[in-house]
């Protein structure tokens, strides 16, 4: 019995081994057969599909640089204009008066500079010579009686004249030099601080403008998303209850308002940046003028008294001493001294008139001319900017002005665009898509509003910098159609199929 059981177990083991061996052989054969059969090839999509919009190749939003009242409109919407064509004009009467005033101030500064350079007129020299002759005749003049008050006044004038002469001979005092140097240093400090603060203000304005541009793109994407969601669901919405339909419309309208507000904010930020740039230029010019004025004052102080000033001061001393001597000493000697002093003064005046101008005085006069010239140019620029002009050849697509109403730098006054050349600007070119295309790649363009129109085009440019739009990096590509269709309109939605690399 035991032998029978062992025999059965042995037979079972042999059968199991044989079964497992056969199964492995069959599996190996199946695997080899599967590897020898050709595998299906998965082909990549040869095109990249993106959304875009129709925009002019060239367009410009125009604003006045300063606030004012519209005096006249020179064009209307739909008119074709050429570059530098006047479009609208503010009331310029006050600006014209400012130009006239600045011109008069410049003429005055130039006249003063010319007078200084040419010296005294012949008539003035003739008068000075007559004064010299008269003073010589007064050498024999006889003085009158002297009172106590006269004596005190003469003594005071003598002391004052001597002190003035001593001050001129000694030159500027240390406190005077320190004050002039401090004013010059302060002018330099103010100029540097002005330059730095205006540069910071310009940088902040630029950052605000870039922030507003990013916000606008976010609002545009949000609106496009809602708009196309509603378009794709239009059939279902038509069957939906009225309140559901209204909610969809309200969401789309709210997104549109948000996008329009973002556009307005961007324009305000752009105007702020332009004003900051202009303020930087004007502020630096004004600060540098202060530095030049302080430098001129310091140079004039350090130059000290000239020969004419010393001669006048000595003449004043001589006259004061002569007057005092006349009152306390010999009458004749006093009269002679006074007459001699008068003669010295007259001679000094004549010397002053016949001498040429000092270099420092010429520099100050020329600085005044330069300041007046800058003021005139600023007034002329303001008058010129009161006329809105077309920056290029094109069509007036928007004229947002009325005669008699106020206009300012925050409002778009007009829009001019070249409607003869269109291009497609992408709105959803992600970083995954942009890696698959290249410039000069052929493209096919279709339009939601024009289903019968299909245009061939070429990718002319892909912007290098992507923008973060709701967590996705998006790039802008420009597609130029090879030919144009007269039915194209600004901001029409387009679908572009671009041939991949």
ZIBEL-V984936 format. One record per helix or strand. SS is the DSSP state (H for helix, E for strand). FROM is the first residue (numbers start at 1). TO is the last residue. If there is no record, write none. Layout:
ss/from/to
SS/FROM/TO
SS/FROM/TO
This chain:
ss/from/to
H/2/36
E/47/56
E/59/62
E/68/73
E/80/81
E/86/90
H/93/118
H/122/140
H/148/170
H/174/232
H/234/239
H/242/303
H/307/328
H/331/354
H/359/384
E/387/389
E/394/399
E/406/407
E/414/417
E/422/426
E/429/430
H/431/434
E/442/447
E/454/462
E/467/469
E/472/475
E/477/481
E/493/499
